[in-house]
């Protein structure tokens, strides 16, 4: 009975904005990129990591970016316009379909932002594979230093992966979580809050696995 009650309480807390948001914020310790660093530090390109896709998008007539990937692409487009640097994209097959994430990213950048990608990595299915396969792609283009675009809460695991792959990166996090104070309505459950808890736990477990596997 005690165990069942405890499980219910934990599940309830995981569905609250207060817990979900603050769990994500424990991962967001990489600061916002000062865009002036791109020129000063010799960054050669912008690399955007793929996330998910929106499979059913009849208004677009094709698979398109989900909200997370759109946030990353929008920020990459902003950095591109500020710096003039080329954009590379990384992401493999969409699960259960023939589309590849990098292809979707390329299409969205072209259609919605008027930007052509300089290259795309199409083999990866994990963050670590993003790093390994992107390193090969970038090496082919003579690029060793990139501004790495992904979500602020995903950046710690991405940094571990890309440094292990031998790439020199300048983190360019986006999609930061708003600070959440304790007010009663923040304890009302929601699916959005549960998704934040999921992302936070997924990242912390991934970081733990990398440390166990001695990924450096």
Secondary structure, 3 states (H helix, E strand, C coil): CHHHHHHHHHHHHHCEHHHHHHHHHCCCCCCCCCCHHHHHCCCCEEEEECCCEECCCCCCCCCEECHHHHHHHHHHHHHHHHHCCEEEEECCECCCCCCEHHHHHHHHHHHHHCCCCCEEECCCCCHHHHHHHHHHHHHHCCCCEEEEEEEHHHHHHHHHHHHHCCCEEEEEEECCCCCCCCCHHHHCECHHHHHHHHHHHHHHHHHHHHHHCCCC
